[in-house]
Amino acid sequence: MNQFKIKQIKDADDPNYIAFWNIYNASFPLNERRVSIQQTEVFKKQEYQVDAYLSDNQIIGFIAYWTTKDFIFVEHLAIAPEVRSNGFGSSILKPFIERETIPVILEIEPTINDLTRRRLKFYESLGFVRNDHIHYQPPYHPEDKPLLLDILTWPYTINADLYFQFSQYQKNIVMSTLPNL
């Protein structure tokens, strides 16, 4: 598979920001993503990072994540719609998780149809495991309700204490970056 150039996007002035933003908006429904002003604010958080993956000088995908001393939270992972199903997701995520020495946490929709089953199988093929913790993602927007999602972790399930730490971090740090609109 391709060797990617990895470029950190640090703000909305980055020349790769527009390509990142287009993939982000095409990949997630509004209740699972920020609006532009919120994204601008989140870049100010030291723990937050967006790694864009370039092939032939084009962004083909990205990982947006939060780093703590106890876990990595992959908030968003997306591949450009025009290159999906070509193995890029695995080629990006596998080396990312394998370099980590602490658990990697991410959320997915519950498995209710073929698309969500394929998504779960994709993550399981990389070694992620589903956790039994009942999890509600805090809302990105005031008009939204918390969203029931499944927690996946790599390389093993996390205990209740680490799950609680993650859920509090998500509520108090990740979502605290959301300005009231």
C-alpha positions in Angstrom: 0.0 0.0 0.0 1.1 3.6 -0.5 3.5 5.4 1.7 1.7 8.5 2.9 3.0 11.9 3.7 1.5 12.9 7.0 0.8 16.6 7.5 -0.5 18.1 10.7 -3.3 20.6 10.2 -3.0 23.2 13.0 -5.6 25.8 12.0 -8.0 27.0 9.4 -5.3 28.9 7.6 -3.4 25.7 6.7 -3.3 25.2 2.9 -4.7 21.6 3.5 -7.6 22.8 5.7 -10.2 23.1 2.9 -9.5 19.5 1.7 -9.7 18.2 5.3 -12.9 20.2 5.9 -14.6 18.8 2.7 -13.8 15.2 3.7 -14.9 15.9 7.3 -18.3 17.3 6.2 -18.8 14.5 3.6 -18.1 11.8 6.1 -20.1 12.7 9.2 -23.7 13.8 9.9 -24.0 17.2 11.6 -24.8 15.6 14.9 -21.4 13.9 14.9 -19.2 16.9 13.9 -18.4 20.5 14.5 -19.4 23.5 12.5 -16.6 25.7 11.2 -16.3 28.1 14.1 -16.2 25.2 16.5 -13.4 23.6 14.5 -11.4 26.8 14.6 -11.7 26.8 18.4 -10.8 23.2 18.9 -7.4 23.7 17.1 -6.4 25.9 20.1 -6.4 22.8 22.4 -2.9 21.4 22.8 -4.2 17.8 23.2 -6.0 17.9 19.9 -4.4 17.0 16.6 -5.4 16.4 13.0 -3.1 14.3 10.9 -3.9 14.5 7.2 -2.6 11.7 5.0 -1.5 12.7 1.5 -1.0 10.6 -1.5 0.3 12.3 -4.7 -0.1 15.6 -2.8 -3.8 15.0 -2.3 -5.4 14.5 1.1 -7.0 11.0 1.0 -7.9 10.9 4.6 -7.3 12.1 8.2 -7.3 11.1 11.8 -8.4 13.8 14.4 -7.6 12.7 17.9 -7.0 13.7 21.5 -3.9 12.6 23.4 -4.0 12.1 27.2 -1.5 10.3 29.5 -3.9 7.3 29.8 -5.5 7.0 26.3 -5.8 8.3 22.8 -9.3 9.3 21.7 -9.8 9.1 17.9 -12.6 11.5 17.6 -12.8 11.4 13.8 -11.3 9.1 11.1 -12.3 9.6 7.5 -11.2 8.7 4.0 -12.1 10.9 1.0 -15.3 9.5 -0.6 -13.8 9.1 -4.0 -11.0 6.7 -2.7 -13.0 4.7 -0.1 -12.8 0.9 -0.3 -9.2 0.9 -1.5 -7.6 -0.1 1.7 -6.6 3.4 2.7 -8.4 3.3 6.1 -6.4 0.2 7.2 -3.2 1.7 5.8 -3.7 4.8 7.8 -5.1 3.4 11.1 -3.0 0.3 11.5 0.4 2.1 11.9 -1.3 4.8 13.9 -2.5 2.4 16.6 0.6 0.2 16.5 2.8 3.1 17.5 0.7 3.7 20.7 1.6 2.2 24.1 -1.7 3.3 25.7 -5.3 2.3 24.8 -6.9 3.9 21.7 -10.6 4.6 22.1 -13.1 5.5 19.4 -16.9 5.5 19.0 -19.0 3.9 16.3 -22.8 3.7 15.7 -24.4 0.6 17.0 -24.6 -2.3 14.5 -28.0 -2.1 13.0 -27.5 -2.6 9.2 -25.0 -3.7 6.6 -23.0 -0.4 6.7 -22.6 -0.4 10.5 -21.7 -4.1 10.5 -19.0 -3.5 7.9 -17.7 -0.6 9.9 -17.5 -2.8 13.0 -15.7 -5.6 11.0 -13.3 -3.1 9.7 -12.2 -2.0 13.2 -12.2 -5.5 14.5 -9.9 -6.6 11.6 -7.4 -4.1 13.0 -7.6 -5.5 16.6 -10.3 -3.2 18.1 -12.7 -4.8 20.5 -16.2 -3.7 21.5 -16.7 -2.7 25.1 -19.9 -3.2 27.1 -20.0 0.3 28.5 -23.2 2.1 27.7 -22.0 5.3 26.1 -23.7 8.5 25.0 -21.7 11.0 23.1 -22.4 14.5 24.4 -24.1 16.6 21.8 -22.0 18.8 19.4 -24.9 21.3 19.1 -27.3 22.7 21.7 -30.3 21.4 19.8 -29.0 17.8 19.6 -29.5 15.1 22.2 -26.8 12.8 23.4 -26.1 10.1 20.9 -25.9 6.4 21.8 -22.7 4.9 20.4 -20.6 1.9 20.9 -17.1 2.2 22.4 -14.3 0.3 20.6 -10.8 0.1 22.1 -7.4 -1.2 21.0 -5.7 -3.4 22.0 -8.1 -4.6 24.7 -11.3 -3.6 26.5 -11.0 -0.9 29.1 -12.3 -1.2 32.7 -15.0 0.9 34.2 -12.5 3.4 35.8 -10.8 4.2 32.5 -14.1 4.3 30.7 -15.4 6.9 33.3 -12.2 8.9 32.9 -12.7 8.9 29.1 -16.4 9.9 29.3 -15.6 12.7 31.7 -12.7 13.9 29.4 -15.0 13.8 26.4 -17.7 15.8 28.3 -15.5 18.3 30.1 -12.5 18.7 27.6 -13.5 17.6 24.1 -17.0 19.1 24.2 -16.0 22.1 26.2 -14.4 23.5 23.1 -17.9 23.9 21.6 -18.9 27.6 21.8 -22.6 28.3 22.3 -23.9 29.2 18.9 
